Amino acid sequence: MKPKKVPEITEKNQIRYSEKEYLEMPDEMVWRSFNKGNESTFSFLYKNYASDLFAFGYQFCGDAHLVEDCIQNLFIYLRKRRGSLGEVRSIKSYLFKCIRCEIIKRLKERGQLIDADEVHDKKSFALSLSPETILIESEYRERQQQRVNKALAQLTVRQRQALLLLYEEEMSYGQIAEVMGFSDVKSARKLVYRALASLKSIFLKK
């Protein structure tokens, strides 16, 4: 079955899709519609991804106002660049990559961050994953959340980010590599494996 072709969009021909139609479209089609100037698509992208971007960004830097500003700046930038943006296969991973870069840029401008890996010394990234999404099954289920959170606090920020993207956002290793700026999928997979190995080691010590 061939994918639907996105009709040409002009100022006089602003096609409005329903939210259900957008959700059923391949990401490539939604992005192409946005890139051609469809205001309805722009509104859908903001409505559908802004909250996820805020949750991810806030866990990264812990500054709600900064994250909100970065999200606004990101969508303003994308809106201005419509018509010249490249193809995007996964909108979520692309936007997550953009917001991560924007936050790092702003932190560096403030003198609060010299290197992206430096954040692992800060307490702002308070990742909380439900125990069911990681690897622990035991009769002490009621204690798992607290144990997992304490163990996660001992990981680096990059390790926690990778686990968040994999388990909570359900991204592929390829998408994680894109978000985190890796040149290949192997690096993303290695980061996740090391994070899980570290968690295992932490729990074995208890």
C-alpha positions in Angstrom: 0.0 0.0 0.0 1.5 3.3 -1.1 1.6 6.2 1.5 -0.7 9.1 0.9 0.8 11.9 -1.0 0.7 15.3 0.7 -1.0 17.8 -1.6 0.8 21.0 -2.4 0.1 23.7 0.2 -0.1 27.4 -0.6 -1.4 30.4 1.4 -4.7 30.0 -0.4 -4.9 26.3 0.2 -4.3 25.5 3.8 -5.4 21.9 4.2 -6.6 21.1 7.7 -6.2 17.6 8.9 -7.8 16.2 12.1 -5.6 15.2 15.0 -6.6 11.5 14.3 -5.4 11.9 10.7 -2.1 13.4 11.8 -1.5 10.6 14.3 -2.2 8.0 11.5 0.3 9.7 9.1 3.9 8.6 8.8 6.2 11.2 10.4 7.7 12.0 7.0 4.4 13.0 5.7 3.5 15.2 8.7 6.9 16.9 8.5 6.6 17.5 4.8 3.2 19.1 5.3 4.7 21.4 8.0 7.7 22.3 5.9 5.4 23.3 3.1 3.7 25.9 5.3 0.6 24.2 6.7 -0.4 26.2 9.8 -2.6 23.4 11.0 0.4 21.0 11.0 2.5 23.5 12.9 -0.2 23.7 15.6 -0.4 19.9 15.8 3.4 19.6 16.2 3.3 22.1 19.1 0.3 20.6 20.8 1.5 17.0 20.4 5.2 17.5 21.4 5.5 20.5 23.6 4.7 18.7 26.9 7.2 15.8 26.1 9.9 18.4 25.2 9.3 20.2 28.5 9.5 16.9 30.6 12.7 15.9 28.9 14.2 19.4 29.0 13.3 19.9 32.7 14.9 16.7 33.7 18.0 17.8 31.8 18.5 21.2 33.5 15.9 21.6 36.2 15.0 25.2 35.1 11.4 25.4 34.0 11.6 29.0 32.7 14.7 28.2 30.7 13.1 25.1 29.2 9.9 27.0 28.3 12.0 29.7 26.6 14.0 27.1 24.7 10.8 25.4 23.5 9.3 28.7 22.3 12.6 29.6 20.5 12.7 26.2 18.9 9.3 26.4 17.4 9.8 30.0 16.3 13.0 29.0 14.6 11.3 26.0 12.9 8.4 28.2 11.7 10.8 30.7 10.2 12.8 28.0 8.5 9.8 26.3 6.9 10.4 25.5 3.3 14.2 25.0 3.8 14.2 22.3 6.4 15.4 18.8 5.5 13.6 15.5 5.6 12.8 14.1 9.0 12.0 10.4 9.6 11.2 10.7 13.4 9.8 14.0 14.5 10.1 13.2 18.2 13.8 12.3 18.1 14.5 15.3 15.9 12.8 17.7 18.3 14.4 16.1 21.3 17.8 16.5 19.7 17.0 20.2 18.9 15.8 21.0 22.5 18.8 19.3 24.0 21.2 21.3 21.8 19.3 24.5 22.6 19.4 23.9 26.4 23.1 23.1 26.3 23.7 26.3 24.2 21.8 28.5 26.7 23.5 27.0 29.7 26.9 27.6 28.1 25.9 31.2 27.4 25.1 31.6 31.0 28.4 30.1 32.0 26.6 27.3 33.8 27.9 24.6 31.6 31.2 24.1 29.9 30.7 20.6 28.6 27.5 18.5 28.2 28.9 15.7 30.3 29.5 18.2 33.1 25.8 18.1 34.1 26.3 14.7 35.7 27.7 16.5 38.8 24.5 18.5 39.1 21.4 17.3 41.0 19.0 18.9 38.6 18.5 15.8 36.5 16.1 13.9 38.8 15.0 11.1 36.5 12.2 8.9 37.8 11.4 5.7 35.8 8.7 3.2 36.9 10.3 0.0 38.1 8.3 -2.0 35.5 10.2 -0.3 32.7 13.7 -1.4 33.7 14.8 -4.9 34.9 13.8 -5.5 38.4 11.3 -8.2 39.4 11.1 -9.2 43.1 8.7 -9.8 45.9 9.7 -6.4 47.3 7.8 -4.5 44.6 6.7 -1.7 46.9 10.4 -0.8 47.6 11.5 -0.9 44.0 10.7 2.6 43.0 12.8 4.1 45.8 15.7 1.7 45.1 15.6 2.4 41.4 15.6 6.1 41.9 18.6 5.9 44.3 20.4 3.7 41.8 19.7 6.0 38.9 21.0 9.0 40.9 24.5 7.3 40.8 24.5 7.1 37.0 25.8 9.9 34.8 23.3 12.3 33.1 24.0 10.8 29.7 23.3 7.3 31.0 20.0 8.5 32.6 19.1 10.3 29.4 19.6 7.2 27.3 17.4 5.1 29.7 14.7 7.7 29.6 14.7 7.8 25.8 14.7 4.0 25.5 12.2 3.1 28.2 9.9 6.1 28.7 9.9 7.6 25.2 10.3 4.1 23.5 12.9 5.4 21.1 15.0 3.1 19.0 18.8 3.0 19.4 19.0 4.9 16.1 16.8 7.7 17.4 18.7 7.8 20.7 21.9 8.3 18.7 20.3 11.2 16.9 19.0 12.9 20.0 22.3 12.5 21.9 24.5 13.5 18.9 26.3 10.1 18.4 27.7 9.4 15.0 26.6 5.8 15.0 24.0 3.5 16.6 26.7 1.4 18.3 27.6 4.3 20.6 24.0 4.6 21.8 23.6 0.9 22.3 26.9 0.8 24.2 25.8 3.7 26.5 22.5 1.9 27.3 24.3 -1.4 28.0 26.8 0.4 30.3 24.0 2.1 32.1 22.2 -1.2 32.7 25.4 -2.8 33.8 26.0 -0.1 36.3 22.5 -0.4 37.6 23.0 -4.2 38.0 26.3 -3.6 39.8 24.7 -1.1 42.2 21.9 -3.5 43.1 24.2 -6.4 43.6 26.1 -4.3 46.2 22.9 -3.9 48.3 
